[in-house]
């Protein structure tokens, strides 16, 4: 019985009615399909199952993996708790369908999924422009307090300079340890296990002012480059406050990743290959999600047409 075959095996139907989806996920799907994946990936799957449970009002079963039920769940999810975007709903769909397809391959569910994704708007990538980047770094200098004994302004400036020189994600940069940085040569190695996908190390040359900033925050006997005594969520909260003090947007699209898009856009505009810098395997991903057209400018009609 192949994918797309809608015949129902009596044995599979009986099993799917009695098997808990949570148990199937924790005992089979996660250890077999998510082995070696990042903890955040597993957290997102568990969040999907928790949302599915809220929708049903009970613990979900494998039998709940049918087209009508999952479609109703996604419609409910779009309006639940103030509303969710098509992007977020499609992530929930992707997670549920991955578990569902695995259950089909294992012979526990016979009907394969046929649930269409929500149409996603094609949003233009937004980077920070030069004046905005400078305003952000100026706000770092005014940041009050300290972090693990280091003046907070120096800590934030060093963190953002490393992101600016590398285009790395904040999670990877925040997890760096001093053996990853050579203050004498200026080279930074971000090991594969700190990076998204966990497939390859990346090497970056840091600018002299970034090296000076790192020297200014080094704490004797502290193994972490950027020690953070609070939760990871609080890092985002503090960055949000930093953006507000800089007079910059602080919506969902204007967080740390906007710096990454800025690096990619200015690097590309200067003649570099942003796809290689960011470690993307597909040029389309870079262009669609990272390159701000105000910085990496395509030729416009107004540039070449005669004025009527």
Rosetta blueprint (number, residue, H / E / L):
1 X L
2 X L
3 X L
4 X L
5 X L
6 X L
7 X L
8 X L
9 X L
10 X H
11 X H
12 X H
13 X H
14 X H
15 X H
16 X H
17 X H
18 X H
19 X L
20 X E
21 X H
22 X H
23 X H
24 X H
25 X H
26 X H
27 X H
28 X H
29 X H
30 X H
31 X H
32 X H
33 X H
34 X L
35 X L
36 X L
37 X L
38 X L
39 X H
40 X H
41 X H
42 X H
43 X H
44 X H
45 X H
46 X H
47 X H
48 X H
49 X H
50 X H
51 X H
52 X H
53 X H
54 X H
55 X H
56 X H
57 X L
58 X L
59 X L
60 X L
61 X E
62 X H
63 X H
64 X H
65 X L
66 X L
67 X H
68 X H
69 X H
70 X H
71 X H
72 X H
73 X H
74 X H
75 X H
76 X H
77 X H
78 X H
79 X H
80 X H
81 X H
82 X H
83 X L
84 X L
85 X L
86 X H
87 X H
88 X H
89 X H
90 X H
91 X H
92 X H
93 X H
94 X H
95 X H
96 X H
97 X H
98 X H
99 X H
100 X H
101 X H
102 X H
103 X H
104 X H
105 X H
106 X L
107 X L
108 X L
109 X L
110 X L
111 X L
112 X L
113 X L
114 X L
115 X L
116 X L
117 X L
118 X L
119 X L
120 X L
121 X L
122 X L
123 X L
124 X L
125 X L
126 X L
127 X L
128 X L
129 X L
130 X H
131 X H
132 X H
133 X H
134 X H
135 X H
136 X H
137 X H
138 X H
139 X H
140 X H
141 X H
142 X L
143 X L
144 X L
145 X L
146 X E
147 X E
148 X L
149 X L
150 X E
151 X E
152 X H
153 X H
154 X H
155 X H
156 X H
157 X H
158 X H
159 X H
160 X H
161 X H
162 X H
163 X H
164 X H
165 X H
166 X H
167 X L
168 X L
169 X L
170 X H
171 X H
172 X H
173 X H
174 X H
175 X L
176 X L
177 X E
178 X H
179 X H
180 X H
181 X E
182 X L
183 X L
184 X L
185 X L
186 X L
187 X E
188 X E
189 X E
190 X E
191 X L
192 X H
193 X H
194 X H
195 X L
196 X L
197 X L
198 X L
199 X L
200 X L
201 X L
202 X E
203 X E
204 X E
205 X E
206 X L
207 X L
208 X H
209 X H
210 X H
211 X H
212 X H
213 X H
214 X H
215 X H
216 X H
217 X H
218 X L
219 X L
220 X L
221 X L
222 X L
223 X L
224 X E
225 X L
226 X L
227 X L
228 X L
229 X L
230 X L
231 X L
232 X H
233 X H
234 X H
235 X H
236 X H
237 X H
238 X H
239 X H
240 X H
241 X H
242 X H
243 X H
244 X H
245 X H
246 X L
247 X L
248 X L
249 X L
250 X L
251 X L
252 X L
253 X L
254 X L
255 X L
256 X H
257 X H
258 X H
259 X H
260 X H
261 X H
262 X H
263 X H
264 X H
265 X H
266 X H
267 X H
268 X H
269 X H
270 X L
271 X L
272 X L
273 X L
274 X H
275 X H
276 X H
277 X H
278 X H
279 X L
280 X L
281 X L
282 X L
283 X H
284 X H
285 X H
286 X H
287 X H
288 X H
289 X H
290 X L
291 X L
292 X L
293 X L
294 X L
295 X L
296 X L
297 X L
298 X L
299 X L
300 X L
301 X H
302 X H
303 X H
304 X H
305 X L
306 X L
307 X L
308 X L
